[in-house]
Amino acid sequence: MSVEQVTENVDGLRWFKSSYSGSGGGDCVEVAAGVDAVFVRDSKAVDGGPVLRVSRDEWAAFVALAVE
């Protein structure tokens, strides 16, 4: 799997947090689907924290393994 840290602006993306994430914080990630990639970030560091970019095919493979 290839993952790279994004350096360009990702403000136009629509971010989603897991429905299992409570409102009290905790260790959560947010995910946004782009045209050619899926972006992942820490929900506690949305302003200036690192954002990772993964190809859509690689994200699909990750999710398939995670739900087994």
Secondary structure, 3 states (H helix, E strand, C coil): CCEEECCCCCCCCCCEECCCCCCCCCCCEEEEECCCEEEEEECCCCCCCCEEEEEHHHHHHHHHHHCC
